């Protein structure tokens, strides 16, 4: 696969391979078919313990709080820009502060962690011809995280790098298949970091799973673990099928 663009048929094939490996590794990825549609997506849920910082995280990087932590991608004016990890980004995770000693309960104090349930979806973008990672997070009581809280759950090392790029910010957007609010990692820079990876694989005459390779780059930014065993595990090639991944 020398092109840095991914056709939808190849996307489904890569998803099928990832699902087969996930089953062997018990990594809980599944394929969700949209009812009444030919479309579907990869899905995984996971519990994460994070620390959330109540102060506006974009202020910490020296940006104006009025502008907020989001911007528009010039090449796609109809979409809100979101977060995309660069290939050389360092992998890490998050911090919230409030003072409330009255009840002896930590409502939102610095160093106070929360257990959250994250839901991750991998979809295919026909516009960019790349995978796209959508996600949302809720507390164990069912409260959805705000945009600011999602930003604060990202480790400062990642935040500073992301905030320095006008195309690398996190925002909320409607899920294209479910019509529900999700956060997304914008795909407008995907080809930039995938091109050298795919070229190196071609030069070394070794196969590469586009979706898995892409996921291993962007997933750590939002706390999604991609076990190393995916890359080291010997896995037989699966034939292309006209049916959707199971």
Backbone bond lengths (Angstrom), bond angles and torsions (degrees), N, CA, C in turn:
res aa  C-N    CA-C-N  psi(-1)  N-CA   C-N-CA  omega(-1)  CA-C   N-CA-C  phi
1 X - - - 1.450 - - 1.525 108.76 -
2 X 1.339 117.71 90.98 1.449 121.16 -175.19 1.511 112.37 -85.66
3 X 1.339 118.05 -27.38 1.458 121.17 -179.36 1.518 109.87 -73.95
4 X 1.347 115.76 144.64 1.457 118.81 177.32 1.523 110.96 -86.39
5 X 1.337 116.47 -0.85 1.464 120.54 172.21 1.526 108.82 -92.43
6 X 1.316 115.48 151.82 1.457 121.29 -176.74 1.520 108.99 -122.52
7 X 1.320 116.95 119.71 1.457 120.45 176.70 1.530 109.30 -75.39
8 X 1.326 116.68 153.89 1.462 120.37 -174.87 1.530 112.16 -62.17
9 X 1.336 117.60 -36.44 1.460 119.87 178.38 1.523 110.42 -62.93
10 X 1.337 116.97 -42.13 1.459 120.42 178.05 1.526 111.57 -68.52
11 X 1.337 115.77 -33.56 1.465 119.25 175.87 1.527 110.17 -59.37
12 X 1.333 116.76 -46.44 1.463 120.01 -179.65 1.530 111.28 -65.40
13 X 1.316 116.16 -37.00 1.463 119.89 178.07 1.533 110.48 -64.41
14 X 1.333 116.49 -44.38 1.470 120.33 177.57 1.523 111.00 -62.72
15 X 1.329 116.70 -38.36 1.476 120.36 177.63 1.519 110.85 -64.46
16 X 1.331 116.41 -39.60 1.460 120.38 178.67 1.529 110.51 -61.91
17 X 1.322 117.14 -44.27 1.465 120.53 177.83 1.525 111.09 -62.67
18 X 1.336 116.22 -42.56 1.462 119.74 179.61 1.524 110.92 -63.65
19 X 1.334 116.75 -39.73 1.463 120.41 179.08 1.527 111.86 -64.57
20 X 1.322 116.05 -38.20 1.466 119.71 178.20 1.527 110.41 -64.48
21 X 1.329 116.62 -42.59 1.463 119.76 177.77 1.528 110.79 -67.86
22 X 1.324 116.16 -40.36 1.464 120.26 179.88 1.518 110.98 -59.59
23 X 1.320 116.49 -39.40 1.467 120.17 179.21 1.527 110.39 -64.22
24 X 1.327 116.49 -41.78 1.464 119.85 179.00 1.532 111.61 -66.74
25 X 1.331 115.99 -36.65 1.463 120.83 -178.11 1.527 112.83 -89.54
26 X 1.342 116.18 -4.02 1.462 121.64 -177.27 1.521 110.94 55.52
27 X 1.324 114.71 48.88 1.458 121.07 -176.28 1.525 112.36 -98.74
28 X 1.311 118.20 3.70 1.480 125.72 167.55 1.528 116.70 66.33
29 X 1.334 118.24 21.07 1.455 119.22 170.41 1.531 108.65 -74.89
30 X 1.324 116.62 146.49 1.464 121.54 177.33 1.521 109.06 -140.61
31 X 1.331 115.24 163.34 1.466 120.47 175.93 1.518 108.02 -106.69
32 X 1.332 116.14 125.42 1.449 122.08 -179.22 1.523 109.50 -108.91
33 X 1.315 115.72 118.30 1.464 121.06 178.19 1.530 109.10 -89.23
34 X 1.332 116.56 132.24 1.456 120.37 178.39 1.523 108.93 -76.58
35 X 1.315 116.58 124.86 1.461 121.23 -176.38 1.527 111.10 -59.63
36 X 1.335 115.52 130.96 1.456 120.91 179.84 1.505 114.26 74.44
37 X 1.343 116.95 17.21 1.464 121.23 -177.71 1.521 109.76 -140.94
38 X 1.325 115.93 159.26 1.457 121.12 174.38 1.521 111.47 -85.20
39 X 1.324 116.72 -6.33 1.454 121.07 -174.21 1.525 111.76 -90.03
40 X 1.329 115.02 156.96 1.445 121.62 178.38 1.514 110.46 -159.58
41 X 1.337 116.38 -177.48 1.458 120.04 -177.45 1.523 109.83 -157.97
42 X 1.319 115.38 157.75 1.457 121.66 172.29 1.524 108.75 -77.68
43 X 1.320 116.49 144.23 1.461 120.62 -179.07 1.517 110.68 -140.08
44 X 1.340 114.75 141.40 1.460 120.53 174.79 1.522 108.37 -150.28
45 X 1.332 117.10 141.26 1.457 121.67 173.83 1.519 108.74 -117.27
46 X 1.326 115.75 150.21 1.456 120.28 -179.56 1.521 109.83 -155.42
47 X 1.326 116.27 145.98 1.458 121.59 173.83 1.523 108.83 -90.22
48 X 1.343 116.11 135.03 1.463 121.49 178.11 1.515 109.40 -132.15
49 X 1.313 116.32 142.70 1.456 121.28 172.28 1.523 107.78 -99.48
50 X 1.338 117.18 119.64 1.459 121.36 -177.22 1.516 110.00 -129.87
51 X 1.320 116.18 161.77 1.456 123.30 173.62 1.521 106.77 -115.73
52 X 1.329 116.68 128.51 1.462 120.96 -174.00 1.517 109.92 -112.26
53 X 1.320 116.95 134.71 1.457 123.64 -178.64 1.510 109.23 -100.27
54 X 1.329 118.21 124.02 1.463 121.47 -176.09 1.510 113.20 -75.12
55 X 1.354 118.45 -22.00 1.460 119.48 179.69 1.517 109.69 -73.59
56 X 1.356 118.20 148.32 1.463 120.52 -177.53 1.518 110.74 -59.91
57 X 1.311 116.21 117.37 1.459 119.82 -172.36 1.499 111.94 -68.68
58 X 1.341 118.88 -26.02 1.456 118.32 -179.29 1.524 111.27 -74.75
59 X 1.359 117.75 -21.27 1.453 119.95 174.37 1.518 111.16 -66.00
60 X 1.346 116.59 -32.90 1.453 121.11 -177.74 1.516 111.39 -64.71
61 X 1.318 116.95 -23.35 1.457 120.24 -179.92 1.515 111.19 -94.23
62 X 1.347 117.13 3.73 1.441 119.98 177.08 1.508 113.87 90.30
63 X 1.339 118.42 7.44 1.442 121.52 179.48 1.517 109.66 -91.85
64 X 1.323 116.56 162.86 1.450 121.16 -179.75 1.508 110.89 -75.80
65 X 1.349 116.78 134.39 1.456 119.81 178.15 1.517 110.85 -70.56
66 X 1.340 117.91 -19.00 1.459 120.25 178.39 1.513 111.84 -67.72
67 X 1.331 114.99 -34.06 1.461 118.16 -177.63 1.508 112.19 -77.33
68 X 1.346 115.73 -23.82 1.458 119.55 178.58 1.502 111.67 73.75
69 X 1.347 116.84 172.45 1.462 120.15 -176.05 1.517 112.36 -90.56
70 X 1.347 118.26 39.11 1.448 117.81 178.77 1.522 110.70 -146.07
71 X 1.304 115.53 155.55 1.451 122.51 179.98 1.507 107.95 -151.28
72 X 1.318 117.49 175.67 1.456 120.72 -178.34 1.512 110.41 -103.42
73 X 1.305 115.75 144.65 1.452 120.90 176.38 1.519 108.11 -82.03
74 X 1.349 120.07 119.28 1.447 122.22 -174.03 1.516 113.57 -55.27
75 X 1.340 116.97 -33.29 1.448 119.09 -176.08 1.521 112.59 -80.04
76 X 1.350 118.14 -10.66 1.459 121.29 -179.49 1.524 108.85 -137.83
77 X 1.340 118.83 78.55 1.462 120.42 -176.08 1.515 113.32 -66.00
78 X 1.336 117.82 -17.93 1.457 119.56 -178.82 1.513 112.34 -86.35
79 X 1.329 117.85 -0.84 1.457 120.46 179.05 1.520 109.51 -120.44
80 X 1.327 116.87 146.31 1.454 120.32 171.70 1.515 107.95 -75.95
81 X 1.323 115.58 142.75 1.457 118.51 178.34 1.506 109.59 -73.94
82 X 1.330 116.24 149.26 1.451 120.07 177.55 1.503 109.28 -136.72
83 X 1.301 114.94 -165.01 1.435 122.15 -170.52 1.508 112.32 -90.64
84 X 1.352 116.86 136.98 1.462 119.63 172.76 1.514 108.40 -140.17
85 X 1.304 118.41 129.50 1.451 122.20 -177.81 1.510 110.51 -77.85
86 X 1.338 118.07 141.52 1.453 121.25 175.09 1.518 109.10 -86.21
87 X 1.338 116.38 159.49 1.460 120.56 -172.87 1.512 112.33 -63.70
88 X 1.358 116.66 -27.35 1.462 118.26 -177.53 1.521 111.98 -101.51
89 X 1.348 117.02 14.74 1.461 119.48 -178.86 1.517 110.42 -66.45
90 X 1.339 116.34 142.08 1.460 120.72 175.97 1.513 108.80 -80.57
91 X 1.331 116.49 145.43 1.466 120.82 -174.57 1.524 110.53 -97.21
92 X 1.357 116.17 123.38 1.467 120.76 177.70 1.516 112.30 -161.90
93 X 1.492 127.27 -167.48 1.527 128.98 -173.89 1.493 129.92 -146.04
94 X 1.376 166.48 -20.05 1.452 147.83 164.35 1.513 139.04 163.02
95 X 1.494 151.11 156.18 1.484 147.10 161.42 1.462 136.28 -147.61
96 X 2.299 140.58 140.40 1.480 133.50 -172.95 1.497 108.57 -135.33
97 X 1.232 113.44 145.95 1.449 114.61 -173.24 1.507 110.62 -132.33
98 X 1.286 115.82 134.72 1.458 122.78 174.46 1.517 104.97 -160.92
99 X 1.307 116.94 154.14 1.454 119.63 -179.16 1.519 109.01 -114.24
100 X 1.322 115.99 117.77 1.467 120.64 179.63 1.516 108.17 -153.07
101 X 1.361 115.64 92.85 1.467 118.95 -177.49 1.528 112.35 -99.86
102 X 1.354 117.42 -5.69 1.463 120.05 -170.46 1.515 113.04 -53.81
103 X 1.317 115.66 -49.20 1.455 119.90 -175.96 1.523 111.92 -95.82
104 X 1.340 115.51 -1.76 1.455 118.28 -176.39 1.517 111.32 71.67
105 X 1.363 115.99 16.20 1.459 120.54 -179.19 1.508 108.71 -109.51
106 X 1.299 117.17 134.03 1.455 121.00 179.43 1.520 108.84 -84.25
107 X 1.324 116.43 99.94 1.461 120.01 179.18 1.517 109.95 -73.66
108 X 1.327 116.39 -47.79 1.464 119.79 -178.78 1.517 108.43 -163.91
109 X 1.296 116.89 63.39 1.451 119.99 -175.82 1.512 110.40 -100.63
110 X 1.322 113.83 158.98 1.451 118.48 -179.06 1.521 109.61 -61.93
111 X 1.318 116.93 131.18 1.448 121.05 -178.65 1.518 113.22 86.85
112 X 1.341 117.13 0.50 1.460 120.52 178.61 1.522 108.94 -91.48
113 X 1.314 117.21 116.26 1.459 121.01 -176.17 1.521 111.03 -89.87
114 X 1.322 114.87 155.31 1.454 122.25 176.50 1.515 109.01 -127.99
115 X 1.331 115.97 144.65 1.454 120.90 174.91 1.529 107.43 -93.93
116 X 1.322 116.52 122.96 1.454 122.31 -177.18 1.519 110.00 -123.60
117 X 1.316 115.66 150.45 1.457 120.04 173.47 1.515 109.04 -101.98
118 X 1.324 115.61 121.52 1.464 122.07 178.69 1.525 109.11 -102.91
119 X 1.308 114.48 141.27 1.465 121.57 176.03 1.530 107.26 -122.57
120 X 1.325 116.32 121.84 1.463 122.18 -175.98 1.530 109.77 -113.31
121 X 1.318 116.84 134.16 1.457 123.00 176.73 1.527 109.46 -124.96
122 X 1.318 117.00 135.03 1.462 121.95 173.42 1.522 107.85 -111.02
123 X 1.340 115.89 116.90 1.457 122.34 -178.61 1.520 109.76 -116.20
124 X 1.319 115.33 166.65 1.462 120.68 174.74 1.524 108.99 -101.09
125 X 1.334 116.19 132.92 1.455 121.54 176.68 1.525 109.32 -100.05
126 X 1.324 116.27 113.51 1.473 120.12 177.09 1.525 110.65 -68.39
127 X 1.325 117.41 -30.69 1.464 121.25 -178.55 1.519 111.84 -67.81
128 X 1.335 116.58 -44.67 1.459 121.32 -176.82 1.522 113.31 -98.90
129 X 1.332 116.63 -13.57 1.463 121.98 -176.23 1.527 110.90 56.55
130 X 1.299 114.77 48.21 1.462 122.85 178.33 1.530 108.87 -145.78
131 X 1.330 117.42 164.08 1.469 119.58 170.75 1.527 109.57 -72.14
132 X 1.314 116.12 157.27 1.464 122.06 175.61 1.530 107.85 -134.99
133 X 1.328 116.13 137.09 1.458 121.16 179.78 1.529 109.93 -103.08
134 X 1.324 116.28 115.94 1.457 123.08 172.74 1.527 107.97 -104.33
135 X 1.330 116.92 148.99 1.458 119.08 178.72 1.527 109.78 -155.91
136 X 1.329 115.42 159.44 1.464 121.40 171.88 1.517 107.56 -146.69
137 X 1.330 115.28 160.43 1.461 120.45 -177.59 1.520 109.41 -138.28
138 X 1.326 115.70 138.05 1.469 121.39 178.42 1.520 108.86 -134.29
139 X 1.329 115.32 152.27 1.458 120.33 174.99 1.521 108.95 -75.40
140 X 1.322 116.17 169.25 1.465 119.74 178.71 1.524 111.71 -66.50
141 X 1.347 115.91 -16.06 1.470 120.00 176.37 1.528 111.47 -89.09
142 X 1.335 116.65 -3.07 1.454 120.26 177.26 1.511 115.43 96.02
143 X 1.340 118.88 6.92 1.466 121.52 179.74 1.524 110.37 -83.34
144 X 1.331 116.12 128.47 1.459 120.46 179.20 1.523 110.33 -77.28
145 X 1.329 116.98 142.56 1.456 121.13 177.55 1.519 110.34 -74.12
146 X 1.320 115.97 144.45 1.456 121.85 175.41 1.525 109.18 -80.56
147 X 1.325 115.42 170.28 1.462 120.95 177.11 1.518 111.07 -58.48
148 X 1.344 116.55 -43.50 1.466 120.35 -179.06 1.523 111.15 -64.17
149 X 1.327 117.01 -38.92 1.464 120.35 -179.83 1.523 111.11 -69.03
150 X 1.329 116.62 -37.09 1.464 119.23 176.46 1.523 110.05 -63.38
151 X 1.328 116.28 -43.60 1.462 119.93 178.23 1.532 110.78 -60.45
152 X 1.337 116.14 -42.59 1.461 118.81 -176.47 1.526 112.39 -70.71
153 X 1.337 117.05 -18.22 1.465 119.92 178.06 1.523 111.77 -79.81
154 X 1.347 116.13 -9.88 1.464 120.97 177.35 1.523 108.16 -85.36
155 X 1.308 117.15 134.94 1.463 121.04 -177.32 1.529 110.47 -58.40
156 X 1.342 118.11 141.74 1.470 121.12 -178.46 1.522 113.87 -52.47
157 X 1.332 118.12 -35.85 1.461 119.87 179.82 1.521 111.73 -61.02
158 X 1.327 115.88 -38.56 1.460 120.41 176.18 1.521 110.67 -72.14
159 X 1.338 116.75 -43.53 1.456 120.43 -176.19 1.522 111.80 -58.95
160 X 1.328 116.75 -45.80 1.459 120.17 -178.37 1.517 111.21 -61.38
161 X 1.323 116.80 -40.84 1.463 120.24 178.51 1.528 110.68 -66.93
162 X 1.311 116.69 -43.52 1.463 120.70 -177.52 1.523 111.55 -67.61
163 X 1.332 116.92 -38.96 1.451 120.41 -177.84 1.524 112.51 -72.37
164 X 1.326 117.54 -16.87 1.461 120.54 179.40 1.512 112.19 -79.71
165 X 1.338 117.61 -9.13 1.461 121.55 -179.13 1.519 109.95 -115.11
166 X 1.336 118.38 129.77 1.466 120.63 180.00 1.519 113.17 -67.88
167 X 1.325 118.24 -14.58 1.460 120.63 -179.58 1.518 112.30 -103.79
168 X 1.320 116.72 6.71 1.463 119.55 -173.62 1.514 111.04 -126.40
169 X 1.328 116.72 65.30 1.455 120.90 178.66 1.515 109.04 -127.05
170 X 1.305 115.64 159.50 1.462 119.58 -176.61 1.527 109.30 -98.41
171 X 1.301 117.97 139.10 1.458 121.77 178.08 1.514 110.13 -149.39
172 X 1.307 114.66 170.82 1.458 121.34 -179.90 1.517 108.98 -102.53
173 X 1.319 115.58 142.42 1.459 120.43 -177.86 1.518 109.79 -151.33
174 X 1.314 116.02 155.46 1.459 120.08 179.07 1.522 110.48 -71.85
175 X 1.318 115.54 133.63 1.462 121.30 176.80 1.530 107.88 -64.22
176 X 1.342 118.52 124.59 1.465 120.43 -173.91 1.524 114.66 -65.93
177 X 1.322 118.38 -22.05 1.457 120.85 -179.09 1.523 113.02 -103.23
178 X 1.321 117.23 -26.63 1.464 120.74 -176.28 1.523 113.27 -105.99
179 X 1.326 117.28 -18.64 1.453 120.50 -179.04 1.513 113.65 69.05
180 X 1.332 118.30 24.39 1.451 123.27 -178.99 1.525 109.66 -115.45
181 X 1.333 118.68 154.17 1.469 120.56 -179.86 1.525 111.72 -69.12
182 X 1.303 115.81 127.06 1.467 123.96 176.39 1.516 108.07 -135.74
183 X 1.321 115.86 164.52 1.455 121.38 166.04 1.524 107.12 -96.73
184 X 1.326 116.59 153.87 1.459 118.51 -178.84 1.518 111.28 -141.07
185 X 1.320 115.55 156.43 1.458 122.94 173.15 1.529 106.51 -99.38
186 X 1.295 116.35 110.35 1.461 119.99 -170.73 1.528 111.52 -64.80
187 X 1.352 117.88 137.10 1.470 121.17 -174.26 1.519 115.64 -87.22
188 X 1.347 118.95 4.80 1.461 118.81 -171.46 1.531 114.30 -68.26
189 X 1.335 119.12 -12.99 1.469 120.99 176.57 1.522 112.62 -113.15
190 X 1.308 116.68 6.29 1.463 120.32 -176.56 1.522 111.81 -58.13
191 X 1.312 117.41 -46.57 1.462 120.22 -176.92 1.527 111.90 -63.78
192 X 1.333 116.99 -29.92 1.464 120.36 -179.52 1.520 112.04 -61.75
193 X 1.361 116.46 -44.18 1.468 116.94 -177.89 1.519 112.70 -90.89
194 X 1.335 117.93 -17.08 1.460 119.55 177.95 1.526 112.33 -82.09
195 X 1.325 117.70 -27.89 1.468 120.67 -176.11 1.532 112.50 -55.96
196 X 1.349 120.32 -53.48 1.469 119.35 -179.86 1.527 113.50 -65.11
197 X 1.328 116.73 -31.66 1.471 119.84 178.83 1.525 110.70 -65.60
198 X 1.324 115.54 -46.51 1.468 120.14 -179.47 1.526 111.35 -68.64
199 X 1.331 116.54 -36.06 1.455 119.85 179.04 1.525 110.80 -65.87
200 X 1.329 116.55 -41.30 1.461 120.51 178.77 1.525 110.76 -63.44
201 X 1.330 116.87 -40.42 1.464 120.66 178.38 1.522 110.90 -63.69
202 X 1.321 116.36 -39.85 1.461 120.18 178.79 1.524 110.76 -66.25
203 X 1.334 117.36 -43.03 1.466 121.35 -179.80 1.524 111.51 -63.01
204 X 1.345 116.16 -32.39 1.466 120.76 -178.57 1.526 112.42 -93.86
205 X 1.331 116.14 4.15 1.473 121.80 177.37 1.525 111.87 54.21
206 X 1.317 115.58 45.21 1.464 119.10 177.73 1.528 109.31 -123.94
207 X 1.323 117.14 145.92 1.467 120.53 -179.49 1.521 110.46 -72.17
208 X 1.318 115.64 154.91 1.456 120.68 177.59 1.521 108.53 -143.42
209 X 1.307 115.94 136.71 1.469 121.80 174.28 1.528 106.72 -91.37
210 X 1.314 116.30 108.01 1.465 121.03 -175.56 1.527 111.14 -54.23
211 X 1.331 117.00 -49.34 1.462 120.99 -175.75 1.524 111.01 -63.33
212 X 1.311 117.12 -43.68 1.459 120.81 -179.56 1.530 111.02 -65.61
213 X 1.331 116.71 -44.40 1.462 120.61 179.91 1.519 110.78 -63.36
214 X 1.320 116.28 -46.42 1.466 121.05 177.57 1.524 111.05 -59.56
215 X 1.340 116.10 -44.29 1.458 120.61 -177.65 1.526 111.66 -63.84
216 X 1.318 116.81 -36.11 1.464 120.12 -179.46 1.527 111.96 -66.19
217 X 1.341 117.03 -21.59 1.466 121.33 178.37 1.520 111.38 -85.70
218 X 1.335 117.45 -48.12 1.462 120.10 -172.45 1.525 113.84 -87.24
219 X 1.328 117.45 -28.85 1.466 120.32 -173.20 1.529 114.46 -60.68
220 X 1.346 120.05 -40.96 1.468 118.83 -177.60 1.521 113.72 -61.28
221 X 1.324 118.39 -24.24 1.461 120.85 -179.90 1.524 110.96 -60.40
222 X 1.323 116.96 -35.70 1.473 120.89 -178.72 1.523 110.96 -110.08
223 X 1.316 117.33 23.80 1.458 121.74 171.55 1.505 116.17 77.30
224 X 1.322 117.64 15.96 1.459 120.70 179.40 1.526 109.53 -89.41
225 X 1.310 116.27 121.22 1.460 121.43 -177.23 1.528 110.81 -82.92
226 X 1.330 116.11 130.65 1.465 122.35 173.11 1.528 106.44 -119.14
227 X 1.332 117.68 99.92 1.469 120.52 -174.93 1.526 112.84 -56.96
228 X 1.322 115.27 142.80 1.455 121.30 178.80 1.518 111.48 -60.32
229 X 1.330 117.16 -25.52 1.469 120.62 -178.10 1.520 112.58 -61.20
230 X 1.328 117.80 -21.43 1.461 119.89 175.73 1.523 110.66 -60.12
231 X 1.321 116.26 -36.05 1.463 120.88 -177.66 1.519 112.55 -85.53
232 X 1.323 116.92 -30.15 1.462 120.01 -176.01 1.523 113.28 -93.04
233 X 1.310 115.49 -16.95 1.465 119.57 -176.63 1.524 111.45 -72.82
234 X 1.333 116.48 130.23 1.462 120.09 174.69 1.513 108.00 -73.17
235 X 1.327 115.75 127.83 1.461 118.84 -174.10 1.518 110.14 -140.41
236 X 1.328 119.60 123.67 1.454 121.10 -179.78 1.514 111.35 -68.81
237 X 1.317 116.04 147.00 1.456 120.82 178.93 1.513 109.92 -67.43
238 X 1.310 116.48 139.71 1.465 122.28 178.58 1.517 108.74 -99.52
239 X 1.313 118.72 139.29 1.466 120.57 179.67 1.506 111.26 -70.24
240 X 1.337 116.03 148.65 1.450 120.51 174.61 1.526 108.59 -65.57
241 X 1.312 115.88 143.74 1.458 120.44 -179.12 1.508 109.45 -134.71
242 X 1.322 117.18 147.54 1.457 120.52 177.49 1.516 111.49 -75.66
243 X 1.327 115.46 -17.67 1.469 119.17 178.92 1.515 110.28 -82.74
244 X 1.324 116.52 159.62 1.444 121.92 -179.62 1.525 110.06 -74.10
245 X 1.364 117.29 155.03 1.470 119.29 176.29 1.505 110.02 -59.21
246 X 1.329 115.24 145.35 1.462 119.56 178.44 1.518 109.04 -80.19
